[in-house]
Amino acid sequence: MSDLLKVTLLFLTLTFARPTSTLAQATGTSKYKCMIQMTNYMGEGAYIVISLINSKGAYDKTLYVLGPDKKWYNSIKEWHKFHAKKTANISAITGASVTGGDRSVNVFEIENSKINAGYKIRFESAVEDKDYNVKDLEIPLTTEALSAKSEGTGYIRYVRFSAN
């Protein structure tokens, strides 16, 4: 095979291979590291559910649950209604609860097609014998919001995301 033919085949391969990899990235998922810094409240560890909310304001998917004991899931009232109707195995996306002043870092996947498409990430929190916050924090699922620091309104002081 001549060198000219080899160079031509290489050029054609690289030219047509690029759109395929771009398409795969747009339709796949990306992992994000999520750091939650809690306020300095007194009391038990907070249960926090991180959910994907669609453009109509309805739950789409549970991304992560901080709090291992299922008997307390009913204290996260709005999410519990969704979870009871559409029970999913969440054991793979469950971690420890976090107490006042603590920091938690978790990794979860988000479908690339849902970024910049009207979705939000909701952080819902509850502490035993204390207030429940249906929207402790709600972040638009946009490229810009995923790179910013977002302030909570309840037990969460702030949240930061970074690509994993």
Disulfide bonds with the S-S distance in Angstrom:
none
